[in-house]
Amino acid sequence: MDIFIQSTLLPMCLGIIASTIAALLLIAWQFSSSTAGYRIKKVGEATEALTITHSHTSPLRDKYRYSLGIIIDDLHQSFKDGFNENGPWPALVDNGEECEPKEMTHCEEEMAKNKSKDRWDKFNKYIRPVIEDINTYSFIGLLQFTSSFRRLHTLTKLCHRLEDTIGELDAAFENKTVCTNGKENRIIVRGGKELEATNVRDAYAKLYKAWLEWENTVKSDVEFREAHRNDSS
């Protein structure tokens, strides 16, 4: 029996382990040079720049607009003091109804008539392309044995929560449950509509948790990098 284990089972197990390690290393290499790997890197850079370095956000929103820069800044600014059950929440749509519609000139009225009414425009422009970039490799995020894979896992969750929240937000606008605070560009629950806002409130609460998880993942990577840099010096 011992001879069988040594001559057959042990080499077989070692072969399986070696093959698994080789496969994982190949996947990691492919991911690092893929569009998904590039997008994860850029979204991480955007998060670090917009939430950690405290730079002026306007140019950074433009620089990283196709790596969730605009969305990240909105999430950070809205959630940096915690989650409020009735808002204000980040305005994830550009076509929501304002709480106090402002008076418009004739020219502005004509422009408003030609403006898209689709509340998914912002999602389609800034979030969907990121989902499409990372979707091919989203399954390996479960492995989480590298910082890139951990970021992939948490970013995939964040994108899913963004999509869920926009869906609930679209329905809430249709039902006149929420409105946009035009000055701050934030979503708030209309007075007297608190009980009807359960679904959109729950969606934003889950989004808040997903955002904190992503933000903390990036911060942890930055702290590790800085600590390693200090040790090296």
C-alpha positions, 0 to 999 in steps of 0.5 A: 500500500505504501509503495502504491501511494509513493509510486502512484498517488503522490506523483498524481497529487503533485501533478494535479497541484502543479497543473493547478498552479500553472493554470492559475499563473497563466490566468493571472498573466492573461488577466494582467494584460487584458482589457479587464486588467487595464480597466481595473487598474484605471478604476483603482487609479480614479478611486485613489485620486478622487478619494484619497489624494483629495485633489480638485475633482473636476479635471479628474472626473474628466480624466477618468470619466470612462473608468467610473470617475464621475460615478466615483466622485458622486459616490464619495461626495454623497457617502463620505459622511455615511448613509442617510435613509431619505437622502441625499443620495448620489444622482446616478441619472441625469434625467430625473425630475427636479424637486423645484423645477426652475424657470427656463428661457424659451431657448432652454425649453426647446433644448429640454424638449430635444433632450433624452428622457431615458434615465439609463443614459448615464449608466449606458455611457459610463458604467455599462462599458466598464461592466463589459470590459471586466465581465469576461474575467469576473469569475476569477474574482472569487479566487482573490489570491492577488490584489487585482483579483480582489479588486475585480471581485469588489468592483464587479459587486459595485457595478451590479449594485449600481445597476440595481440601484438605477433600476429602482431609481428609475421606478421611483421617479416614475412613481414620483417618490424621489426628486433631484435637488438641482443645486447639489445634484442629489436624490432625496425622498419627497415629503410624505413618500417615505413609506413608498421609498422602501425599494430604492432606499434598500438599493442605495443602502446596498450600494453604500455597502458595496462602495465602502467595500471597494473604497476600503479595498483600494485604500488597503492596497495603497497602505500596503504599497506605501508601507512596502515603499517605506520598508524598502527605503 
